[in-house]
Amino acid sequence: MKTQTLNVGLIGYGMAGRTFHAPLIQAAPGLELTAVVSGNAERVQTDYPEVEVLPKAVQLFARRDIDLVVIATPNDTHFPLAKAALAAGKHVVIDKPLSVTASEARLLKAQADGAERLLSVFHNRRWDSDFLTLKALLDEGTLGRVVALESRFDRFRPRVTDRWRDHHKPGGGIWYDLGPHLLDQARQLFGMPKGILLELATSREEAEVDDDFLALLEYDGLRVSLQASSLVAEPTPRFRVHGTRGSFVKYGLDPQEAWLKAGRAPSPGWGLDASPGTLTLAEEEGDSVALTTREAPVVPGDYAAFYAGIAQALIEGTPPPVTSESALDVMTLLETGLDSYRQGRWVKLKDSNSALRRLHSS
């Protein structure tokens, strides 16, 4: 195995850059956070006194020692920053989503492919404990043939903030904030759907952008429902999944985001969710069916796997943990969802490669 350390430049030190990217980059073998582009040098150097702070992204792109650029800025800046970074010969990681339009995303992928540079997107929810637990249950056929999946990501944030996500601008609103997470997870489990139906709502007082959505995805023999809201105070299931052999229900969010916000770094025992989901499974007893309920076995979450995989891809040439193709699929779903909302109807996906996995039929 090659011994090599890659220098990483991070653009943006707001919530995403400070909470997720900086600590996870530092935790990854083979990566070193070398420079941060931020207007708040004091905040960066309080956390990382050895890291250089630059006021402008163009200064970062000009540095020959920077191998990888990580973009953790407002969504509408992803395309121009990534385009400039790739033009400067850098590998690029972008905080989700890849861009604000599928056409921009395709241009970035073509540019990266042409330059033989890595282009990846931080779809960290692939490494949530509850998602990995659900994926293991489906892979093992525990629930039989899955017929319905409900995935919710609710919050109670009644006050509209002055953050860019709450302003009417490209990439703002909850669909572009939480939609990428839920869409990417559904795609990971079942492939691309045949169609999508999206409803958006603006529910809070003085809200400018969508703060509630319901998306339905069309698959053969399976109903997938994705929901998120800013006005849900009562706990709702994060996942509710039903199959021919039983159900899986999980409340509560993966703990890694809260731990990172609290300043904890990945360490042994990291990612173990203390709130396991519940399995209700059928057991045949003669002509009758008995139901038994127990805790689901927990698969630990592992956000650190993303940047460990990025380092391995760059040093050893392995596939990246999130490919540009899969990130482009998410962009296609985001944009097709908006088409559905504007038209008020189901919209089919062109050239859908719907790959619903037949999960161990009962």
C-alpha positions as CSV (number, residue, x, y, z in Angstrom):
1,M,0.0,0.0,0.0
2,K,1.3,3.4,-0.9
3,T,2.1,5.8,1.9
4,Q,0.9,9.2,0.8
5,T,-0.8,12.2,2.3
6,L,-3.1,14.4,0.1
7,N,-3.5,18.1,0.9
8,V,-7.2,19.2,1.1
9,G,-8.6,22.7,0.7
10,L,-12.0,23.3,2.1
11,I,-14.2,26.1,0.8
12,G,-16.8,27.3,3.3
13,Y,-16.8,27.0,7.1
14,G,-20.4,27.3,7.9
15,M,-22.5,24.5,9.4
16,A,-21.6,21.9,6.8
17,G,-17.9,22.8,6.6
18,R,-17.3,23.1,10.3
19,T,-19.6,20.2,11.5
20,F,-19.0,17.6,8.9
21,H,-16.2,18.1,6.4
22,A,-13.4,19.5,8.5
23,P,-13.4,16.9,11.3
24,L,-14.1,14.0,8.9
25,I,-11.2,15.1,6.6
26,Q,-8.9,15.3,9.6
27,A,-10.0,11.8,10.7
28,A,-9.3,10.2,7.3
29,P,-6.0,8.4,6.9
30,G,-4.2,9.9,3.9
31,L,-5.9,13.3,4.0
32,E,-4.7,16.5,5.6
33,L,-6.8,19.7,5.9
34,T,-4.3,22.2,4.7
35,A,-6.3,25.4,3.9
36,V,-9.8,26.8,4.4
37,V,-11.4,29.5,2.4
38,S,-13.5,31.5,4.9
39,G,-14.4,35.1,5.8
40,N,-14.1,34.2,9.5
41,A,-10.4,33.3,10.0
42,E,-10.7,33.5,13.8
43,R,-13.3,30.8,13.9
44,V,-11.3,28.5,11.7
45,Q,-8.1,28.9,13.6
46,T,-9.8,28.5,16.9
47,D,-10.6,25.0,15.8
48,Y,-7.6,24.3,13.6
49,P,-4.7,26.7,14.5
50,E,-2.3,24.9,12.1
51,V,-4.6,25.4,9.1
52,E,-4.1,28.4,6.7
53,V,-7.1,30.6,6.1
54,L,-7.6,32.1,2.7
55,P,-10.1,34.9,1.9
56,K,-10.8,33.9,-1.8
57,A,-11.3,30.5,-3.5
58,V,-9.2,31.6,-6.5
59,Q,-6.2,31.7,-4.1
60,L,-6.8,28.1,-3.2
61,F,-7.1,27.0,-6.8
62,A,-3.8,28.6,-7.6
63,R,-1.9,26.5,-4.9
64,R,0.0,23.7,-6.5
65,D,0.1,21.8,-3.2
66,I,-3.7,21.3,-3.0
67,D,-4.8,18.0,-4.3
68,L,-8.4,17.9,-3.3
69,V,-10.9,20.8,-3.1
70,V,-14.0,20.3,-0.9
71,I,-16.9,22.7,-1.6
72,A,-19.2,23.3,1.4
73,T,-21.0,26.5,0.3
74,P,-24.5,27.5,-0.7
75,N,-26.0,25.3,-3.4
76,D,-26.1,27.9,-6.1
77,T,-22.3,28.3,-5.8
78,H,-21.5,24.6,-6.3
79,F,-21.3,24.7,-10.1
80,P,-19.0,27.8,-10.6
81,L,-16.7,26.7,-7.8
82,A,-16.4,23.1,-8.9
83,K,-15.9,24.2,-12.5
84,A,-13.0,26.5,-11.5
85,A,-11.5,23.8,-9.3
86,L,-11.6,21.2,-12.0
87,A,-10.1,23.7,-14.5
88,A,-7.2,24.2,-12.0
89,G,-6.6,20.5,-12.1
90,K,-8.0,19.7,-8.6
91,H,-10.0,16.7,-7.5
92,V,-13.4,17.8,-6.2
93,V,-15.9,16.8,-3.5
94,I,-19.1,18.8,-3.2
95,D,-21.5,18.9,-0.3
96,K,-24.9,17.6,-1.5
97,P,-26.5,18.3,-3.9
98,L,-24.1,18.2,-6.9
99,S,-25.6,21.4,-8.3
100,V,-28.9,23.1,-8.6
101,T,-29.8,21.8,-12.1
102,A,-29.2,18.5,-13.8
103,S,-27.7,20.3,-16.8
104,E,-25.0,21.9,-14.6
105,A,-24.4,18.5,-13.0
106,R,-23.9,16.9,-16.4
107,L,-21.4,19.6,-17.4
108,L,-19.4,19.1,-14.3
109,K,-19.3,15.3,-14.8
110,A,-18.1,15.7,-18.4
111,Q,-15.5,18.2,-17.3
112,A,-14.2,15.9,-14.5
113,D,-14.2,12.8,-16.8
114,G,-12.3,14.8,-19.5
115,A,-9.7,16.0,-17.1
116,E,-9.4,12.6,-15.4
117,R,-10.2,14.2,-12.0
118,L,-12.3,12.7,-9.2
119,L,-15.8,14.3,-8.8
120,S,-17.8,13.1,-5.8
121,V,-20.6,14.3,-3.6
122,F,-21.0,14.1,0.2
123,H,-24.1,11.9,0.4
124,N,-23.3,11.1,4.0
125,R,-26.7,9.6,4.9
126,R,-25.6,6.4,3.1
127,W,-23.6,5.8,6.3
128,D,-26.4,6.5,8.8
129,S,-26.8,3.6,11.3
130,D,-30.6,3.2,10.6
131,F,-30.1,3.2,6.9
132,L,-27.3,0.6,7.1
133,T,-29.5,-1.5,9.4
134,L,-32.4,-1.3,7.0
135,K,-30.1,-2.2,4.0
136,A,-28.8,-5.2,5.9
137,L,-32.4,-6.4,6.7
138,L,-33.3,-6.1,3.0
139,D,-30.2,-7.8,1.8
140,E,-30.9,-10.7,4.2
141,G,-34.5,-10.9,3.2
142,T,-35.7,-10.5,6.7
143,L,-38.9,-8.7,5.7
144,G,-39.6,-10.8,2.7
145,R,-40.7,-9.0,-0.4
146,V,-40.9,-5.3,0.5
147,V,-44.2,-3.7,-0.6
148,A,-44.0,-0.2,1.2
149,L,-41.3,2.1,2.5
150,E,-41.9,5.3,4.3
151,S,-38.9,7.5,4.9
152,R,-39.4,10.8,6.9
153,F,-37.0,13.5,8.0
154,D,-39.0,15.9,10.2
155,R,-38.0,18.8,12.3
156,F,-39.7,21.5,14.4
157,R,-38.2,24.8,13.3
158,P,-41.2,27.2,13.4
159,R,-39.0,30.4,13.0
160,V,-37.8,31.3,9.6
161,T,-34.0,32.1,9.8
162,D,-31.8,34.4,7.8
163,R,-29.8,31.4,6.5
164,W,-29.5,31.1,2.7
165,R,-31.6,27.9,2.8
166,D,-34.6,30.0,3.9
167,H,-34.3,32.5,1.1
168,H,-35.9,32.4,-2.3
169,K,-32.8,31.5,-4.5
170,P,-31.7,28.6,-6.6
171,G,-31.1,25.6,-4.4
172,G,-33.0,27.0,-1.4
173,G,-35.8,25.3,0.4
174,I,-36.3,21.9,2.1
175,W,-36.6,19.9,-1.2
176,Y,-32.9,20.7,-2.0
177,D,-31.9,20.4,1.6
178,L,-33.3,17.1,2.7
179,G,-34.6,15.8,-0.6
180,P,-31.1,14.7,-1.7
181,H,-30.7,12.6,1.4
182,L,-34.0,10.7,1.1
183,L,-33.8,10.3,-2.7
184,D,-30.2,9.0,-2.6
185,Q,-31.2,6.4,0.1
186,A,-34.2,5.2,-2.0
187,R,-32.0,4.9,-5.1
188,Q,-29.4,3.0,-3.1
189,L,-32.0,0.5,-2.0
190,F,-34.1,0.1,-5.1
191,G,-32.4,1.8,-8.1
192,M,-34.0,4.6,-10.1
193,P,-37.8,4.7,-10.0
194,K,-40.1,4.8,-13.0
195,G,-41.7,8.1,-12.0
196,I,-42.1,10.7,-9.3
197,L,-45.0,12.7,-7.8
198,L,-44.0,15.7,-5.7
199,E,-46.0,18.1,-3.5
200,L,-44.3,21.1,-1.9
201,A,-45.7,23.4,0.7
202,T,-44.7,26.7,2.4
203,S,-46.2,26.3,5.9
204,R,-44.4,28.6,8.3
205,E,-45.3,32.3,8.8
206,E,-43.2,34.6,6.6
207,A,-41.5,31.6,4.8
208,E,-40.2,32.4,1.3
209,V,-39.5,28.8,0.2
210,D,-40.8,25.3,0.6
211,D,-40.5,23.9,4.1
212,D,-42.6,20.7,3.6
213,F,-42.6,18.0,0.9
214,L,-44.2,14.7,0.1
215,A,-42.6,12.7,-2.8
216,L,-43.9,9.4,-4.1
217,L,-41.7,7.2,-6.1
218,E,-43.0,4.6,-8.6
219,Y,-41.6,1.1,-8.6
220,D,-43.0,-2.3,-9.6
221,G,-44.9,-3.7,-6.7
222,L,-43.5,-1.2,-4.2
223,R,-44.7,2.1,-2.9
224,V,-42.0,4.5,-1.6
225,S,-43.0,7.6,0.3
226,L,-40.5,10.4,1.2
227,Q,-41.5,13.2,3.5
228,A,-39.9,16.1,5.3
229,S,-41.3,19.0,7.3
230,S,-40.2,22.0,9.4
231,L,-43.3,21.9,11.5
232,V,-43.5,18.5,13.1
233,A,-43.0,18.5,16.9
234,E,-44.3,15.0,17.6
235,P,-41.7,12.3,16.9
236,T,-42.4,10.4,13.7
237,P,-40.9,7.2,12.4
238,R,-37.6,7.8,10.5
239,F,-38.3,4.6,8.6
240,R,-41.4,2.4,8.4
241,V,-41.0,-0.6,6.0
242,H,-43.5,-3.4,5.4
243,G,-42.9,-6.7,3.6
244,T,-44.5,-10.1,3.2
245,R,-42.7,-11.4,6.3
246,G,-43.1,-8.4,8.6
247,S,-42.2,-4.8,9.3
248,F,-39.4,-2.6,10.5
249,V,-40.0,0.7,12.3
250,K,-37.3,3.1,13.4
251,Y,-37.7,6.3,15.4
252,G,-35.0,8.9,16.0
253,L,-32.1,10.2,13.9
254,D,-28.7,8.7,13.5
255,P,-26.5,10.2,16.3
256,Q,-23.4,11.1,14.3
257,E,-24.5,14.7,13.3
258,A,-25.3,15.5,16.9
259,W,-21.9,14.1,18.0
260,L,-20.0,16.1,15.4
261,K,-21.9,19.3,16.4
262,A,-20.8,18.6,20.0
263,G,-17.2,18.4,18.9
264,R,-16.7,14.7,19.1
265,A,-14.5,13.0,16.5
266,P,-14.8,9.5,15.1
267,S,-13.3,6.9,17.5
268,P,-13.8,3.3,18.4
269,G,-17.4,2.5,19.0
270,W,-18.5,5.5,16.8
271,G,-21.8,5.4,15.1
272,L,-23.7,3.0,17.3
273,D,-27.3,4.1,17.5
274,A,-28.7,3.7,21.1
275,S,-32.3,3.7,19.8
276,P,-32.6,0.5,17.7
277,G,-35.5,-0.1,15.4
278,T,-38.3,-2.6,16.0
279,L,-38.9,-5.8,13.9
280,T,-42.3,-7.3,13.9
281,L,-42.1,-10.7,12.1
282,A,-44.5,-13.4,11.2
283,E,-44.1,-17.0,12.3
284,E,-46.4,-19.6,10.9
285,E,-48.0,-22.0,13.4
286,G,-50.1,-24.5,11.5
287,D,-52.8,-22.6,9.7
288,S,-52.3,-19.4,11.7
289,V,-49.7,-16.7,11.8
290,A,-48.2,-15.4,15.0
291,L,-46.4,-12.1,15.2
292,T,-43.3,-11.6,17.3
293,T,-41.7,-8.2,18.1
294,R,-38.0,-7.6,18.9
295,E,-35.3,-5.1,18.6
296,A,-33.6,-5.0,15.2
297,P,-29.8,-5.8,15.2
298,V,-28.0,-2.4,14.9
299,V,-25.4,-1.7,12.2
300,P,-23.2,1.1,13.4
301,G,-23.1,4.3,11.3
302,D,-19.8,5.4,9.8
303,Y,-19.6,8.9,8.3
304,A,-15.8,8.6,8.4
305,A,-16.1,5.9,5.7
306,F,-16.8,8.6,3.1
307,Y,-13.4,10.5,3.3
308,A,-11.5,7.2,3.9
309,G,-13.0,6.0,0.6
310,I,-12.1,9.3,-1.1
311,A,-8.5,8.9,0.1
312,Q,-8.4,5.3,-1.1
313,A,-9.8,6.3,-4.5
314,L,-7.2,8.9,-5.0
315,I,-4.2,7.0,-3.7
316,E,-5.0,3.4,-4.8
317,G,-7.4,4.0,-7.7
318,T,-10.4,2.3,-6.2
319,P,-13.9,3.5,-7.1
320,P,-15.0,6.5,-5.0
321,P,-17.6,6.0,-2.2
322,V,-20.1,8.1,-4.2
323,T,-19.7,8.2,-7.9
324,S,-20.5,11.2,-10.1
325,E,-23.0,8.9,-11.9
326,S,-25.0,8.3,-8.7
327,A,-24.9,11.9,-7.7
328,L,-26.2,12.8,-11.2
329,D,-29.1,10.4,-10.7
330,V,-30.1,12.3,-7.5
331,M,-30.0,15.6,-9.5
332,T,-32.3,14.0,-12.1
333,L,-34.7,13.0,-9.4
334,L,-34.6,16.5,-7.8
335,E,-35.3,18.2,-11.1
336,T,-38.0,15.7,-12.2
337,G,-39.7,16.2,-8.9
338,L,-39.9,19.9,-9.5
339,D,-41.3,19.2,-12.9
340,S,-44.0,17.1,-11.3
341,Y,-44.9,19.8,-8.8
342,R,-45.2,22.5,-11.4
343,Q,-47.3,20.2,-13.6
344,G,-49.4,18.8,-10.8
345,R,-49.0,15.2,-12.0
346,W,-46.8,12.1,-12.0
347,V,-43.8,12.5,-14.3
348,K,-42.0,9.5,-15.8
349,L,-38.3,9.3,-15.8
350,K,-36.7,9.0,-19.2
351,D,-34.5,5.9,-19.7
352,S,-35.2,4.8,-16.2
353,N,-33.1,1.9,-15.1
354,S,-35.5,0.9,-12.4
355,A,-33.7,-1.9,-10.6
356,L,-36.0,-2.9,-7.9
357,R,-34.3,-5.8,-6.3
358,R,-36.6,-8.7,-5.7
359,L,-35.8,-9.2,-2.1
360,H,-36.2,-12.9,-1.4
361,S,-39.9,-13.4,-2.2
362,S,-41.9,-15.2,0.5
